[in-house]
Amino acid sequence: MLAAAGHIPSVRAAATVGAPFHPGHVAHLFEGSLDEIEARGSAEVVLAGRRFTVTRDFVQDLTKQRMLDAIWDLGRPC
């Protein structure tokens, strides 16, 4: 949410409660499926009891996130 907020002009402020800061934390939740995601392009994973399809593009995007820069450059109250 914080990474996207700076790119959405209508967002006037951003707040999170208990959200993971580092994208690696999210990847850790489905690390057992990373080989399948890489090989097949996607995999179905269960997070908090719900099924999600995680794609190779999503995993690659996670590795590119620079959260300190995104938060610093947000330009909105946090």
N, C-alpha and C positions, 0 to 999 in steps of 0.2 A: 504494500500500500504506500509506504513512504517513497519507494523508488518511482512509482507512477504519479504520485501527487504533484510533483514538480512539473509534470508535462500536461496537466489538466487545468486550464485557466480558471475554471469555475470553482476549483478547490481553494477555499480561503484559509483553512487551517487543517492540521492533521494531528490525530491522537491515536496512540495504541496502548493497549493494556496487556502486558504479559506476552507480547509478540516477540518471536526470536529476532535478534539483531542480525546475525550472520546467516547468509543463505545456505551455508554448509549444514546448519542445523536442520533445515528442511530436507536437504539431500540425505542426511543421516536417517531420516524416517523411512526411506525406501531403498537404502543401500543394498539390501538383499536382492533387489530386482535390477540393479544397475547393469549387470552383464546382459540380461534379457533386453533391457531398454536399448542398450548399445547395439546388440545383435539384430533385434527385430524392428527397432525404431520406436517401440512403445511397449508398455506393460501395464496390466491392471494391478494396482496395489490397494491395500486396505489401510486407511488412516482414520483413527478414531472411530472404527467400526463402519466406515463408509468406503465404498469402492470408487477409485479414481483411476483414470487412464493418464499415465505420466509418459510424455514423449521425450525423445532424444533432444529435440529442440528446447524443451523446457529445462532439461538438465544442463544443456550447454549454456542457456541463458543464465541459470543460477551461478555458474562459474564466472560470468562476466560482471556480475553486480558489484559495484563499489559503493557500499552503503554509507560510509563516512562522507564521501563526496556528495551522494544524493541528498543526505540530510543537511549537510553544510550549505549546499546550493538550493535548498528547497525554497527559500524566499517567502516562507509563510510561517505563522506561529505554529509551534509544535508543543 
